[in-house]
Every structure is written in structure tokens, then in C-alpha cells.
Amino acid sequence: MNVGILLFPKLTPLDLTGPYEVLARAPGAKLHLVWKYPDPVESARGLQLTPPPTFTDCPQLDILCVPGGPGQGDLMDDQETLDFLRRQAEGAKWITSVCTGSLILGAAGLLQGYRATSHWASRDQLSLISAITDDARVVLARNRLAGAGVTAGLDIAFQLVEA
């Protein structure tokens, strides 16, 4: 089972590390931190993360996870990242987000007509990207799973392990 978590500059580390820690313990899971370049990526608080695969050499993912963070705004217009997410979503069993990662998925057109949630301060923006706004902590809509904030990423990961 290939699990990919999107890296990007200025992401919130806990949006990534919570799901990572849970999913890394799932039997048969192979985790990939993915970014378009092989260079280290600096999070919002200065943590350096290195992506082993880039968009070009990333295998097809079974689970695609998009964390949030202050860098989310830049990605919403980044066609290379949005195209990568669209390509991966075609073959993924699960498409997930933590916090404002749902806005990135929405910008890629992957939440159109789906219920989703986000950080409370950004939740109203979901309707601008054709998602159906839900204020729940975790929202499951078919194969889309969205968490409202940092610790909701753990809840998402636990749901995925149970599925």
C-alpha cells in the first residue's frame, strides 16, 4: 500500500507527522513524502523535510494525503502541483486532507460536489472551490476524507487503518 503525503514549503509539520506516524505502522504501508523537487523542504516552523520521490518518480499512490499550512495559498495556483494531485487521484483509493490541505485539493478540482472541512478560519473558502462545507472535525464523503485541523489528521489516519 503506497501512502503519499505532499510536502510543500511552509506546511504545518503536525498536519504531516500525525498521519505519518499512524500510517507508518499500518501493515504493508510504504510511505512517501512527495514534492516536485528532491531538495529539502522547510516547514512553517523551520523543520527541514526531504522528499525521496519527486512528482516524476512517485509511484501510484493508494492513499494521497495533503496537509495544510501557511504555504497552502501558493499551491492553489501551482499548476504542476495541482496536475500531480489530479493524476494521483485518478488511481488512489483514498484522497485525504488535513486542515487547509482541503483547499489545495479543492483548487485541483478534487472536492467539487464533495462534503469537506478545513481549519475553522478557512472553512468558508471551501464553497469558493465548489466543495460542500461541513463543520465536523472529520468528514467522510465517498473516498474523500478531510480533517478540520492538526489533531484531526490523527483521526483520519486511524480511520484509514481501520478501513
C-alpha positions, -999 to +999 in steps of 0.1 A: +000+000+000+016+032-012+008+062+010+019+096-002+020+128+018+025+160-001+054+182+010+055+219+003+072+250+017+056+264+048+034+234+056+023+227+092+045+199+104+019+183+127-006+181+097+020+158+082+036+140+112+003+129+128-010+109+099+026+098+090+032+082+125-001+063+124+000+052+087+037+041+090+026+015+115-001+000+092+008-034+079+022-033+044+023+005+042+051+022+023+052+059+030+064+086+005+069+122+013+065+138-022+074+171-036+083+184-071+120+188-063+144+165-045+157+193-023+148+197+014+115+215+021+112+239+050+080+238+070+063+268+085+084+265+117+117+257+101+117+219+102+135+205+071+119+175+054+135+157+024+112+141-002+126+108-015+103+107-046+096+137-067+063+141-087+080+125-117+092+093-099+064+089-074+046+055-077+008+054-080-005+061-045-033+042-028-036+070-002-030+106-011-027+129+019-024+167+016-015+186+048-022+223+053-002+252+065+006+288+056+021+277+023-012+264+010-021+297-007+009+294-030-001+259-041-036+268-051-022+284-082+007+260-087-003+240-119+025+215-115+013+205-080-024+206-089-017+183-120+002+159-098-027+157-074-052+151-102-031+124-118-026+106-085-062+109-075-073+090-106-058+058-092-059+064-055-083+045-032-084+074-007-079+112-012-074+129+022-065+163+036-057+178+069-066+214+078-062+238+048-049+209+027-086+206+016-083+239-001-054+226-022-075+195-031-103+219-040-081+240-062-072+208-081-109+202-086-109+171-064-136+182-039-162+195-064-195+183-051-180+166-021-186+174+016-153+186+032-139+205+061-109+226+069-094+248+097-123+268+112-107+301+099-106+289+063-137+267+062-158+293+044-134+292+015-145+256+006-176+269-011-155+290-034-139+258-048-173+240-052-170+218-021-199+214+003-188+229+036-192+208+067-181+220+102-174+185+115-140+176+129-136+148+103-157+144+071-160+113+051-175+117+016-172+085-005-134+082-009-126+117+003-116+121+040-110+157+054-099+167+088-106+201+103-072+207+119-039+194+132-051+166+155-079+156+132-051+143+110-046+115+136-084+107+134-082+105+096-052+081+098-069+059+123-100+057+100-078+047+071-061+020+091-095+006+101-108+006+065 
